[in-house]
Amino acid sequence: MVARVLYEKGIVEYFEAARQLRATLGADRVRVQLLGGLDEAGGVGVPRATFEQWLAEGTVEHLGTSDNVAEHLHRADCVVLPSYREGTPKTLLEAAACGKPLVTTNVPGCRETVEHGRNGYLC
């Protein structure tokens, strides 16, 4: 996942999906990463203490921020963005340009980037 750590980006759902995948498939078979920074302004961001508590579980590896997102996308097997809403999600466009399968929510903005079953999946 490439996103700021905001509730509206579906960060809670991302961590929960990571927990379920690791429990089902085995922690040694699943590697879940997050590229993006905290944004606590405006009350929509996840508080630092909460985020650090989630990271302490070891379910998701936080990569911090990067000026070279494409480098991280090229190493990914797929890209997930469980947003509640988006304009045109740059993350998904960049991931598609890198040839990565997309997993995203069936909401305006996100749904326009995915041909379900062809280049990714809508949830």
C-alpha positions in Angstrom: 0.0 0.0 0.0 1.2 3.5 -0.9 -0.7 6.1 1.0 -0.7 8.6 3.8 -1.7 6.9 7.1 -5.3 8.2 7.1 -8.5 6.4 8.1 -10.2 7.3 4.8 -7.4 5.4 2.9 -8.7 2.2 4.5 -5.7 1.8 6.7 -7.7 -0.1 9.4 -9.0 -2.5 6.8 -5.5 -2.9 5.4 -4.1 -4.0 8.7 -7.0 -6.3 9.4 -6.6 -7.9 5.9 -2.9 -8.4 6.7 -3.7 -10.1 10.0 -6.2 -12.4 8.2 -3.8 -13.3 5.4 -1.0 -14.1 7.7 -3.3 -16.2 10.0 -4.6 -18.1 7.0 -1.6 -18.5 4.8 1.1 -18.3 7.5 3.2 -15.4 8.5 6.3 -16.8 6.7 4.4 -16.7 3.3 2.9 -13.2 3.5 4.8 -9.9 3.5 2.7 -6.8 3.8 4.2 -3.4 3.4 3.1 0.2 3.7 4.9 3.2 2.1 3.7 6.5 3.3 3.9 8.9 6.2 1.7 9.9 9.1 -0.6 12.9 8.7 -2.2 13.7 12.0 -3.5 17.1 10.9 -7.2 17.7 10.6 -8.3 14.7 12.7 -8.4 12.3 9.8 -5.0 10.8 10.3 -4.2 7.8 12.5 -2.6 9.1 15.8 1.1 8.2 16.1 0.5 6.1 19.2 -2.2 4.0 17.5 -0.1 3.5 14.4 3.0 2.5 16.5 0.9 0.0 18.4 -0.3 -1.6 15.1 3.3 -1.7 13.8 4.4 -3.4 17.0 2.3 -6.4 16.1 4.7 -7.1 13.2 1.8 -7.6 10.7 2.7 -4.8 8.4 6.2 -3.5 7.6 6.3 0.3 7.5 8.8 1.6 4.8 8.4 5.3 5.7 8.3 7.7 2.8 10.2 7.8 -0.4 10.9 10.1 -3.3 11.2 7.0 -5.6 7.8 5.3 -5.3 8.3 3.4 -8.6 11.3 1.5 -7.1 9.0 0.1 -4.4 6.2 -0.6 -6.8 8.5 -2.7 -9.0 9.4 -4.9 -6.1 5.7 -5.5 -5.1 3.7 -8.5 -6.1 0.5 -6.5 -6.1 -0.7 -3.1 -4.9 -3.6 -2.6 -2.5 -5.6 0.6 -1.9 -8.7 0.1 0.2 -9.8 3.8 0.1 -13.3 4.9 1.0 -13.1 7.5 -1.8 -10.6 8.9 -4.2 -10.3 11.4 -7.0 -7.9 9.7 -9.5 -5.7 7.6 -7.3 -2.1 8.3 -8.4 -0.9 5.2 -6.5 -3.1 2.9 -8.6 -2.1 4.6 -11.9 1.6 4.2 -11.1 1.2 0.6 -10.0 -0.7 -0.2 -13.2 2.0 1.5 -15.2 4.5 -0.9 -13.5 2.3 -3.8 -14.5 1.2 -4.7 -11.0 -2.1 -6.3 -10.2 -4.4 -3.9 -8.3 -6.7 -4.7 -5.4 -9.0 -1.8 -4.5 -12.4 -0.8 -3.3 -15.4 -0.4 -5.6 -15.7 3.4 -5.1 -15.5 6.3 -7.5 -12.0 7.0 -8.6 -10.6 3.5 -7.7 -13.1 1.6 -9.8 -12.1 3.5 -12.9 -8.5 2.2 -12.6 -9.4 -1.5 -12.5 -10.9 -3.9 -15.0 -12.1 -6.5 -12.5 -10.4 -9.8 -13.1 -8.1 -8.4 -15.8 -5.6 -6.1 -14.2 -6.9 -6.4 -10.6 -9.9 -6.9 -8.3 -12.5 -4.6 -6.9 -13.7 -5.4 -3.3 
